[in-house]
Amino acid sequence: MMLSEKTEPFVPEAEPNRGVKTGSRRKKRHAGVPAVYLYLLLYTAAVSYPLLWMVMSSLKSSDDIFEHSWSLPKEWHFENYAAAWNQGISAYFMNSVIVTFLTCVITVFVSAWAAYGLAWFEFKGKTAVFILCLGGLMLTPQISIVPLYSIIQSLGLYNTYWALILPYAAYRIPFTVILIRSYFLSIPKELEEAAYIDGCTSFGVFFKIFLPMGLPIMLTSGILTAYHTWNEFMFAIIFIDDENFKTIPAGLMQFRDALSTDWGVLLAGLTISAAPIVILFLFMQKYFVRGIAGGSIKG
């Protein structure tokens, strides 16, 4: 009786260089992380330092600003903020709030309607409408000052809030339409079909599905529109001449005098004007990132 030879299981040989390659890749990947953090740290310092300097200087006197520009205030002049508020910033601030709020509402709502139609409906001239929106991105406000001024004068809108709201919304709608349309294209088609089966109309689909699911991109569009509207200067000084309707960018010009300027009060006014947008972005940062990321999925 012959004994059968014992066969050992086959064990594949490990590639000798595979572990080395993986380790080297990990080392390269980890080596790049400190460089990225260093770049982000330097970028944060470059962006935040001017804001910090403005806040610190707003608590100084004019002489202290020029004599000790880079140091902390020797005497903290918190009264600069009260002086700036009482000298007209309060009225300019409320005008900016009204103009910015109405511009954001009109821009986002009209853009959402247009984006919904361009994303989910087929109609004649759809491509032409989309190209028209793209063409609107190439128009700059500077080239339309003269015709816009004539139109606003003929419509009787000069020295009113609408002299700013309508041009602001008109120039922001093309970009906002494209941004919201890209986000709407990422919403599953099955949701719309299920809503139609349940008896929902197109208006119901828009208000019950697209608006709730598109909340991040709506808030993102609102933040971008608010940032542009709040800081806009050219239209604010051309279309508004009445002190009762001036916004903060145009109103701050009144703080400068030909002979003497209280720079502490002026910088306090600048800090007050910058604070709402900074606070808005900090609170809405999560939705802003989600909206930008979602809007870049499809085009």
C-alpha positions, 0 to 999 in steps of 0.5 A: 500500500503506497502512501500518498504524498501530502500536498501543502496548500498553495500560498501566493508569494507576497509582492516584495515592493507592494508594502514599500510603495504603499508606505511611500505613498502614505508618507508623501500624503502625510508630508503634504498635510502640514503644507496645506495647514500652513497655507490655510493658516497664512491665508486666514491671517491675511484675510482676518488681519485687516478686519482685526486692525479695523476693529482695534483702530475703531477703538482709538482716537485719531491721533492714536491711530496715526502715532501707534497704528500697529499697537493696541489702543492705549485708551479704549474709545467705545464712544466712537461707536455711539458717535458713529451710530448717532451721526447717521449710521443708524438710518443708513443701516436700516436703509441697507437692511430694507434694500438688501432684504427685498433684493434677496427675496426678489432675486432668490424667488424669481431665480428659483422659478426660472431655474425650475422651468429650465431644469424640468420642463421642455419648451420652445426657446429653452436653449435661447433662454438659458443662453440669455442667462449666460449672456447676462453674466457678461454684462457689467453694471458700469456700461449700463449707468447712463441708460439705467439712469434715464430709465429710473428717472422716466419711471419716477424711481429716482431717490427711492428704494426701488432705484436700487432694488430693481437693478441689484436684482436684475444683475444678480438673477442670471448667476443665481438662476444658473446656480439654482438650476444646477442644484435642481438637476441633482434632485431625483426625477422619481420624486417629481413623478411620484408627486404627479401620481399622487395628484400634485400640480407643478406648483405643488411640486415646486413648493413641496419638493423643490423648495424644501430640498433646495433650501441649501442653495436658496440660502447660498444664493441669498448670502451671495446676493446679500453680500453684493447688495450690502457692499454695492457703492456705485448705484448707491451714490448715483441713483440716490441723492436723498439722505433719507434713502442712502445706504451704508456705503454711500452714507459713510462718505459723509463721515469724511470732511475736507479739513478734518476727519475723525478716523476713529468714528469712521472706522467704527462706522465701517465696523458696524457696516461689515459686522452683519455680513460677517455674522451672516456668513458665520451662521450660514456657513454650513448651508453655504458649503452644502449649496455650493457643493450641490450646485456644482454636481451637474450643469 
